[in-house]
Amino acid sequence: MSSYFLTNGEKGLAVPIDIEKYGDGRMSNFIASMKHHAKTAWGIQGFPIIMVINIFLGISHAFILPFNSLFGIDEVGMSNTTFGIFMLVSSLCGIVLSTAIAKLSDRVSDRKFILILCAVAGIIGYMGFAYSRNYYVLLVFSAVFLGIASSTFSQMFAIGREALTRSEVPAKQVPLYMNILRTIFALSWTVGPAIASYVLLFMGFTGLFVVAATCNAIVAIIALLFLHRRTEAAGAKSEKANIPLKKIVFQPTIFINLVAFTFISAATTLSSMNMAQFVTKVLGGGKEDIGIIFSIPPIFEIPFMLGFGYMATRMKSDRLIRLGAVLALIYFCLLFFANSTWHIFSVQILSAAYISITSGIAITYFQDFLPEMPGTATNLYSNSSKAGNMLGFVLFGLIADAFGYRNVYLTCAIFTLGAVVLLFGLNRAKRVSNQASVSG
């Protein structure tokens, strides 16, 4: 099966590969295919620039996200509840701003300057965090500037999708190439949190946020100097882009997926916010353990993303999405029973597996719902994450204060169980509908 896929151009590869050159085994076929796809990706106009931008954007995230709760609670002095409110307001503003930016980006002919605008907002936001410890000042920087900057991720992947659409890459292989792009983002997380933990030890939170601001500055400069401006007329985009967002969101398939991904995101957010507190205050670990814990999954995410991306060219993406939800459920159940930091170290491979699917394949999965509106589609996925973030932010303080940090992971398991039920229920409904159509 693998040999036939690799040698038959009708199965999707842009350029056939001589399988004998690489051996007869499945692994050699897979490696040969990955080499070919990596070379092809590098030759797509604009794609290498997006890869480089991805690295620096990933570093900025890897330096900040693992230490959010430590900054808010330990550095600024917020309570668990006020920290949750802070993050809730920030995410709500981020959803509103990013939705407006996404709709705008699908109407205009070129996303380059929108990407630059978002990166500049990130510079301002992170510099504000570097030098202010006032709750309300930080809230303004977070809600406004980092709210705008939150669109950088979706704009980057929308540009990547458009680059693939303009290229000769077959549609069937788009998930693989998008996962290659997502893998580049994960590379930044392989060492980012570990390095960030030492930056935190020697330079404090000011150093962390200055590094994040610098990464956004590099993103803006690279986009300005090297990302080609598109000259396509905006009229072709505007007709589809003017479809009311409400009509898009409440399509049954899209809506159920949005709810399921919101649940998964809520669980992931709760886990991320809780991890530093759980490790240091329940398990007795140190700050260096936090960095290690957040650095382990990206190491495995890289091969997982490539592998799942390859699988997505040969099977329906929704099957992989359901697998990701099941893996997430297992992961959070195991975290609930962890009694030592090494227990957490050992289960991070499951974190890598489910994140590789729900943040890799999922981007293309949502873009396929709205192929002519990649900005809006990617933003829908991104906003499901932000909605989950908001839910997680609200519940984190309440659950941690009332039931303790360990029971936060029980809540994570409940959320992912809900996602599993929704996704498998949607699949069953589709099968019943298809059978009814055939029998009718």
Backbone torsions as a table, in degrees:
resi	resn	phi	psi	omega
1	MET	NA	-46.7	-179.8
2	SER	-65.3	-41.7	-178.9
3	SER	-62.6	-42.3	-179.5
4	TYR	-63.6	-41.0	179.0
5	PHE	-61.4	-40.8	-175.1
6	LEU	-74.6	-28.8	-173.4
7	THR	-101.0	-10.9	-177.1
8	ASN	-104.6	111.0	-178.0
9	GLY	-61.0	-27.9	-179.7
10	GLU	-66.6	-16.4	179.3
11	LYS	-83.6	-1.1	170.1
12	GLY	129.0	-22.1	-177.4
13	LEU	-72.2	138.3	-178.9
14	ALA	-66.8	-36.1	-179.0
15	VAL	-132.2	124.3	179.9
16	PRO	-61.9	151.3	179.6
17	ILE	-117.6	138.1	175.4
18	ASP	-76.1	102.6	-173.1
19	ILE	-65.0	-29.3	-177.6
20	GLU	-65.5	-26.4	-179.7
21	LYS	-65.0	-25.2	-173.4
22	TYR	-111.3	-2.8	179.8
23	GLY	102.4	175.0	-173.9
24	ASP	-100.6	-13.9	-175.1
25	GLY	-73.9	157.3	179.3
26	ARG	-62.3	-40.1	-178.2
27	MET	-65.5	-41.5	178.7
28	SER	-65.7	-35.9	176.0
29	ASN	-62.8	-43.6	-179.5
30	PHE	-63.1	-46.0	-179.8
31	ILE	-62.7	-42.8	178.6
32	ALA	-61.2	-42.0	179.2
33	SER	-63.6	-42.1	-179.5
34	MET	-64.5	-39.9	177.8
35	LYS	-62.0	-43.3	-179.9
36	HIS	-63.4	-46.1	-178.2
37	HIS	-66.8	-37.3	178.2
38	ALA	-63.8	-41.3	178.1
39	LYS	-65.0	-41.1	178.7
40	THR	-63.8	-42.9	-180.0
41	ALA	-60.2	-39.6	-179.4
42	TRP	-66.6	-24.0	-178.6
43	GLY	-91.1	-4.8	179.1
44	ILE	-78.1	129.0	-176.9
45	GLN	-58.8	125.2	177.3
46	GLY	86.7	-19.4	-176.1
47	PHE	-67.5	-43.5	177.4
48	PRO	-60.1	-35.9	178.3
49	ILE	-64.3	-42.2	177.8
50	ILE	-63.5	-36.5	177.2
51	MET	-60.3	-45.4	-179.5
52	VAL	-65.6	-43.9	177.0
53	ILE	-58.3	-39.8	179.5
54	ASN	-57.0	-41.0	-178.5
55	ILE	-61.1	-50.1	-176.5
56	PHE	-70.7	-34.7	175.3
57	LEU	-65.5	-39.5	177.6
58	GLY	-63.4	-39.8	178.5
59	ILE	-62.3	-43.5	-179.6
60	SER	-61.2	-39.3	178.0
61	HIS	-69.7	-42.4	-176.8
62	ALA	-65.8	-26.6	179.0
63	PHE	-80.6	-23.0	-171.3
64	ILE	-106.7	-50.6	-169.2
65	LEU	-58.0	-41.8	-178.4
66	PRO	-65.3	-19.3	-172.8
67	PHE	-114.2	14.2	-178.9
68	ASN	-56.7	-49.5	-175.9
69	SER	-68.9	-35.5	176.7
70	LEU	-63.0	-40.5	179.5
71	PHE	-65.1	-50.2	-176.2
72	GLY	-67.2	-46.5	-173.6
73	ILE	-83.0	-48.0	-174.1
74	ASP	-87.6	-36.5	-176.0
75	GLU	-86.9	-48.9	-176.8
76	VAL	-85.8	-26.3	178.4
77	GLY	93.6	20.9	177.1
78	MET	-73.0	153.1	169.1
79	SER	-81.8	170.0	177.0
80	ASN	-56.9	-40.1	-177.5
81	THR	-71.2	-46.5	-179.4
82	THR	-66.7	-30.7	175.4
83	PHE	-66.3	-41.6	177.4
84	GLY	-62.1	-40.3	177.9
85	ILE	-65.0	-42.3	178.4
86	PHE	-56.2	-49.1	-178.2
87	MET	-70.5	-32.5	177.5
88	LEU	-62.8	-50.1	-179.9
89	VAL	-62.4	-41.8	180.0
90	SER	-61.3	-44.5	-178.6
91	SER	-68.8	-38.8	179.1
92	LEU	-61.7	-44.7	176.6
93	CYS	-64.5	-37.4	178.4
94	GLY	-62.5	-40.2	178.3
95	ILE	-63.4	-46.2	-179.0
96	VAL	-62.5	-48.5	-176.9
97	LEU	-68.0	-44.2	-177.8
98	SER	-68.1	-33.0	176.9
99	THR	-64.8	-44.1	178.0
100	ALA	-63.4	-41.8	179.9
101	ILE	-66.0	-39.9	-179.8
102	ALA	-64.1	-44.3	178.3
103	LYS	-62.8	-40.0	177.7
104	LEU	-63.6	-42.8	-176.2
105	SER	-65.5	-29.1	178.0
106	ASP	-79.7	-9.6	177.9
107	ARG	-95.5	-31.4	-175.6
108	VAL	-86.4	163.7	-176.0
109	SER	-83.0	-17.2	-174.0
110	ASP	-142.3	131.1	-179.1
111	ARG	-93.4	-6.4	-171.7
112	LYS	-54.1	-50.6	-174.3
113	PHE	-77.0	-21.7	172.0
114	ILE	-68.5	-42.0	176.6
115	LEU	-60.7	-43.2	179.2
116	ILE	-63.6	-43.8	178.2
117	LEU	-57.4	-44.2	-180.0
118	CYS	-64.6	-39.8	179.1
119	ALA	-66.1	-40.6	178.0
120	VAL	-63.1	-40.0	176.1
121	ALA	-60.9	-36.5	176.7
122	GLY	-64.1	-39.9	177.1
123	ILE	-58.2	-50.2	-178.1
124	ILE	-62.7	-44.6	-178.0
125	GLY	-62.3	-47.8	-177.5
126	TYR	-70.8	-33.1	175.4
127	MET	-66.5	-35.2	174.6
128	GLY	-61.8	-41.6	178.2
129	PHE	-68.3	-29.8	-178.7
130	ALA	-65.8	-34.7	-169.1
131	TYR	-120.5	3.3	177.1
132	SER	-120.4	144.1	174.5
133	ARG	-127.3	17.3	177.3
134	ASN	-87.8	127.7	-174.5
135	TYR	-54.4	-48.4	-173.5
136	TYR	-75.7	-34.7	175.4
137	VAL	-64.4	-44.6	178.2
138	LEU	-62.7	-36.2	179.6
139	LEU	-63.6	-39.0	177.4
140	VAL	-65.1	-47.7	179.0
141	PHE	-60.0	-40.7	-177.3
142	SER	-71.8	-47.1	-174.9
143	ALA	-69.7	-39.8	-174.6
144	VAL	-91.0	-64.6	-172.0
145	PHE	-73.0	-46.3	177.6
146	LEU	-74.0	-22.0	172.2
147	GLY	-64.0	-43.3	175.3
148	ILE	-66.9	-42.9	-178.0
149	ALA	-63.5	-23.5	-179.2
150	SER	-63.9	-16.9	177.9
151	SER	-78.8	-12.2	-178.5
152	THR	-56.1	-43.3	-177.9
153	PHE	-61.4	-52.0	-177.1
154	SER	-67.5	-35.7	178.0
155	GLN	-66.1	-38.8	179.7
156	MET	-63.0	-44.3	-179.8
157	PHE	-73.8	-28.8	174.5
158	ALA	-66.5	-41.5	176.7
159	ILE	-62.8	-41.4	177.7
160	GLY	-62.0	-42.3	179.1
161	ARG	-64.4	-41.3	178.9
162	GLU	-65.9	-36.1	177.3
163	ALA	-63.5	-40.1	178.1
164	LEU	-67.9	-38.2	179.4
165	THR	-63.0	-38.6	-179.9
166	ARG	-75.1	-20.9	-177.3
167	SER	-82.7	-175.3	179.7
168	GLU	-95.3	13.2	179.2
169	VAL	-67.6	126.1	178.5
170	PRO	-60.8	146.3	-177.2
171	ALA	-57.5	-33.6	-178.3
172	LYS	-64.2	-25.6	-176.7
173	GLN	-94.7	-3.1	-178.5
174	VAL	-56.7	-43.2	178.7
175	PRO	-56.9	-37.2	179.4
176	LEU	-64.7	-45.8	-178.7
177	TYR	-68.9	-35.3	175.4
178	MET	-67.0	-33.9	177.0
179	ASN	-71.1	-31.3	172.9
180	ILE	-61.2	-42.6	177.6
181	LEU	-62.7	-42.1	179.0
182	ARG	-68.3	-30.6	177.7
183	THR	-65.0	-38.5	177.0
184	ILE	-59.4	-40.3	177.1
185	PHE	-61.2	-41.9	-179.1
186	ALA	-66.7	-30.0	178.6
187	LEU	-55.6	-36.4	-179.1
188	SER	-65.6	-24.2	-178.4
189	TRP	-87.6	-9.4	-178.9
190	THR	-66.3	-35.2	179.9
191	VAL	-124.0	-13.3	-175.2
192	GLY	-55.1	-55.9	-178.8
193	PRO	-61.9	-37.4	179.4
194	ALA	-64.8	-45.0	177.0
195	ILE	-64.2	-40.8	-179.6
196	ALA	-61.0	-35.7	-179.9
197	SER	-63.9	-35.0	177.8
198	TYR	-78.3	-33.7	172.4
199	VAL	-60.7	-40.2	178.7
200	LEU	-63.7	-40.9	-179.7
201	LEU	-65.0	-39.1	-172.7
202	PHE	-100.4	-25.3	-176.3
203	MET	-121.7	-7.2	178.8
204	GLY	74.6	-173.7	-179.0
205	PHE	-67.3	-26.4	176.3
206	THR	-59.1	-44.1	178.5
207	GLY	-62.6	-41.5	179.2
208	LEU	-58.7	-48.1	-175.1
209	PHE	-73.7	-29.6	175.6
210	VAL	-66.2	-40.9	176.9
211	VAL	-61.7	-44.2	179.3
212	ALA	-62.1	-41.8	178.4
213	ALA	-64.4	-40.0	179.1
214	THR	-62.8	-41.0	178.2
215	CYS	-61.9	-40.1	177.4
216	ASN	-67.0	-34.3	176.5
217	ALA	-64.6	-41.1	178.3
218	ILE	-64.2	-40.7	176.8
219	VAL	-58.2	-46.6	-179.1
220	ALA	-62.9	-41.9	-178.7
221	ILE	-66.5	-45.3	179.6
222	ILE	-61.5	-44.9	179.7
223	ALA	-62.8	-41.1	-178.4
224	LEU	-66.3	-42.1	-172.5
225	LEU	-89.4	-31.7	-168.6
226	PHE	-120.1	-18.9	-179.6
227	LEU	-81.9	120.5	-176.6
228	HIS	-67.8	138.1	176.1
229	ARG	-81.3	134.7	178.0
230	ARG	-86.5	143.5	-178.5
231	THR	-110.6	9.7	179.8
232	GLU	-62.1	138.8	179.0
233	ALA	-65.9	144.6	-177.0
234	ALA	-76.1	-17.2	-174.3
235	GLY	-59.4	-36.0	-179.0
236	ALA	-63.8	-29.5	-178.2
237	LYS	-84.3	-33.0	-164.9
238	SER	-62.9	-34.9	-175.8
239	GLU	-60.9	-50.9	178.8
240	LYS	-67.8	-38.3	-176.3
241	ALA	-66.1	-18.4	-178.4
242	ASN	-86.7	-0.4	174.9
243	ILE	-62.9	129.9	-179.0
244	PRO	-56.9	136.1	-178.1
245	LEU	-61.0	-35.3	179.9
246	LYS	-59.2	-40.5	-179.8
247	LYS	-65.0	-36.1	179.3
248	ILE	-70.8	-49.7	-173.6
249	VAL	-61.7	-39.1	-173.1
250	PHE	-91.0	13.4	164.9
251	GLN	-64.5	129.4	-170.4
252	PRO	-50.8	-47.7	-178.2
253	THR	-63.2	-45.2	-180.0
254	ILE	-64.8	-44.3	-176.2
255	PHE	-63.4	-45.2	-179.8
256	ILE	-63.5	-41.1	177.0
257	ASN	-64.3	-39.1	177.9
258	LEU	-61.4	-43.0	179.3
259	VAL	-65.2	-44.5	-180.0
260	ALA	-61.3	-44.6	179.7
261	PHE	-70.0	-29.1	174.2
262	THR	-64.1	-41.5	177.7
263	PHE	-63.2	-44.3	179.3
264	ILE	-63.9	-41.5	178.7
265	SER	-64.7	-39.8	178.0
266	ALA	-60.5	-43.1	178.6
267	ALA	-64.5	-43.4	179.6
268	THR	-63.8	-41.2	179.5
269	THR	-65.9	-46.3	177.0
270	LEU	-56.9	-44.4	179.9
271	SER	-63.7	-45.1	-178.8
272	SER	-63.7	-44.8	179.4
273	MET	-66.9	-34.6	-174.7
274	ASN	-81.3	-25.6	-169.4
275	MET	-57.8	-49.3	-177.5
276	ALA	-61.4	-42.2	179.9
277	GLN	-69.7	-40.8	-179.8
278	PHE	-63.5	-44.2	-178.4
279	VAL	-66.9	-46.8	-174.1
280	THR	-81.4	-32.1	-172.1
281	LYS	-106.4	-16.8	178.3
282	VAL	-110.2	-46.6	-177.1
283	LEU	-91.9	-11.1	177.9
284	GLY	76.5	23.1	178.3
285	GLY	-83.5	176.0	-179.5
286	GLY	-109.5	176.6	-179.7
287	LYS	-63.0	-32.0	179.2
288	GLU	-65.9	-30.9	176.5
289	ASP	-64.7	-36.2	178.7
290	ILE	-61.8	-46.2	179.0
291	GLY	-60.3	-41.3	179.8
292	ILE	-65.3	-44.4	-178.6
293	ILE	-59.1	-42.6	-178.6
294	PHE	-79.0	-13.4	179.8
295	SER	-92.1	-21.0	-177.7
296	ILE	-66.9	-51.1	-176.0
297	PRO	-55.3	-44.1	-178.4
298	PRO	-60.6	-27.0	177.9
299	ILE	-61.6	-41.3	179.7
300	PHE	-84.9	-25.2	-179.6
301	GLU	-60.1	-34.5	-176.3
302	ILE	-60.9	-56.7	177.0
303	PRO	-66.2	-34.0	178.6
304	PHE	-63.0	-44.7	-179.2
305	MET	-63.4	-41.5	177.3
306	LEU	-64.9	-43.0	-179.4
307	GLY	-65.9	-46.9	178.8
308	PHE	-67.4	-33.9	175.8
309	GLY	-63.4	-40.4	176.6
310	TYR	-64.3	-42.4	179.1
311	MET	-63.6	-32.8	-178.6
312	ALA	-67.5	-18.5	176.3
313	THR	-80.6	-10.4	-174.0
314	ARG	-121.5	-5.1	179.0
315	MET	-149.1	164.7	-178.8
316	LYS	-68.2	139.4	-176.9
317	SER	-64.5	-30.5	-176.2
318	ASP	-65.1	-27.3	175.9
319	ARG	-67.0	-40.5	177.3
320	LEU	-67.8	-37.7	178.8
321	ILE	-61.0	-42.5	178.5
322	ARG	-65.0	-38.7	176.1
323	LEU	-60.5	-43.3	179.6
324	GLY	-59.9	-40.7	179.4
325	ALA	-65.1	-40.2	178.6
326	VAL	-64.8	-43.8	178.7
327	LEU	-62.1	-38.3	177.9
328	ALA	-62.6	-42.1	178.9
329	LEU	-60.1	-46.1	179.3
330	ILE	-62.2	-42.7	-178.3
331	TYR	-59.6	-48.4	-176.5
332	PHE	-70.4	-31.2	174.8
333	CYS	-63.3	-41.9	179.0
334	LEU	-67.4	-37.8	177.1
335	LEU	-61.8	-36.9	-179.7
336	PHE	-59.5	-33.1	-177.3
337	PHE	-95.3	2.1	-177.9
338	ALA	-66.5	136.7	178.9
339	ASN	-123.8	3.1	-179.9
340	SER	-153.5	157.1	179.9
341	THR	-62.4	-32.6	-178.9
342	TRP	-69.1	-24.9	173.4
343	HIS	-62.2	-41.6	179.6
344	ILE	-68.7	-41.1	177.2
345	PHE	-53.8	-44.2	-170.4
346	SER	-72.6	-22.5	-177.7
347	VAL	-100.5	3.5	-178.5
348	GLN	-67.1	-18.0	176.9
349	ILE	-64.9	-32.7	175.9
350	LEU	-69.0	-37.4	175.0
351	SER	-59.6	-44.5	179.4
352	ALA	-61.1	-40.8	-176.8
353	ALA	-66.1	-48.2	-176.4
354	TYR	-73.1	-34.1	177.6
355	ILE	-68.1	-35.7	178.4
356	SER	-58.8	-32.2	179.8
357	ILE	-87.0	-51.3	-172.2
358	THR	-76.2	-12.1	175.0
359	SER	-122.1	2.7	178.7
360	GLY	-113.2	-76.1	177.4
361	ILE	-56.8	-33.1	-174.9
362	ALA	-61.3	-31.5	-179.4
363	ILE	-63.1	-49.7	177.3
364	THR	-66.8	-35.9	178.5
365	TYR	-55.9	-45.3	178.1
366	PHE	-74.6	-37.8	179.2
367	GLN	-63.1	-30.1	178.5
368	ASP	-69.4	-21.8	174.4
369	PHE	-67.5	-34.9	-177.0
370	LEU	-134.0	70.4	-173.0
371	PRO	-61.5	-25.5	-179.4
372	GLU	-94.3	3.2	179.0
373	MET	-133.8	64.1	-174.7
374	PRO	-63.0	-31.8	178.8
375	GLY	-66.0	-48.2	179.0
376	THR	-65.5	-41.6	-178.9
377	ALA	-63.5	-47.3	179.1
378	THR	-64.5	-35.8	179.3
379	ASN	-69.3	-32.8	174.5
380	LEU	-60.5	-46.1	176.4
381	TYR	-60.8	-46.8	-179.4
382	SER	-62.3	-40.0	-179.3
383	ASN	-71.5	-28.9	173.5
384	SER	-64.3	-35.8	175.5
385	SER	-66.3	-42.3	-179.4
386	LYS	-67.9	-38.1	176.7
387	ALA	-63.3	-40.7	175.0
388	GLY	-64.0	-38.3	176.2
389	ASN	-58.0	-46.9	-178.7
390	MET	-59.9	-44.6	178.9
391	LEU	-61.5	-42.5	178.5
392	GLY	-65.2	-40.8	-179.3
393	PHE	-62.3	-42.2	-179.4
394	VAL	-66.7	-45.3	-174.3
395	LEU	-76.0	-27.8	-175.9
396	PHE	-55.7	-54.9	-178.6
397	GLY	-62.4	-42.3	-177.7
398	LEU	-64.6	-47.5	-177.4
399	ILE	-71.2	-43.9	-179.2
400	ALA	-62.3	-42.2	-179.5
401	ASP	-70.3	-38.8	-174.1
402	ALA	-85.4	-37.2	-171.6
403	PHE	-123.1	-7.1	179.2
404	GLY	96.3	162.8	-175.0
405	TYR	-67.4	-31.1	-179.1
406	ARG	-64.4	-41.7	-176.3
407	ASN	-71.8	-9.1	171.9
408	VAL	-60.7	-36.7	-178.4
409	TYR	-73.2	-26.3	172.9
410	LEU	-65.3	-39.9	176.1
411	THR	-62.6	-40.4	177.1
412	CYS	-58.6	-42.9	-180.0
413	ALA	-64.2	-38.2	179.1
414	ILE	-64.7	-42.8	178.6
415	PHE	-61.7	-46.2	-178.2
416	THR	-68.6	-31.0	174.1
417	LEU	-62.2	-40.7	176.2
418	GLY	-60.9	-40.9	178.4
419	ALA	-64.5	-41.6	178.5
420	VAL	-60.3	-45.6	-179.9
421	VAL	-61.5	-44.4	-179.4
422	LEU	-64.0	-46.6	-176.0
423	LEU	-68.4	-41.7	177.7
424	PHE	-71.3	-33.4	176.2
425	GLY	-65.4	-40.8	177.4
426	LEU	-62.8	-41.8	179.5
427	ASN	-64.0	-41.2	178.7
428	ARG	-64.5	-41.3	179.3
429	ALA	-62.7	-38.5	177.9
430	LYS	-64.6	-42.1	-179.9
431	ARG	-64.0	-42.8	178.9
432	VAL	-63.1	-41.9	179.4
433	SER	-63.9	-41.4	179.4
434	ASN	-66.0	-40.3	179.0
435	GLN	-65.0	-38.6	179.0
436	ALA	-65.8	-37.6	179.5
437	SER	-66.0	-40.5	-179.2
438	VAL	-67.8	-45.5	-178.7
439	SER	-68.8	-28.8	178.6
440	GLY	-72.4	NA	NA
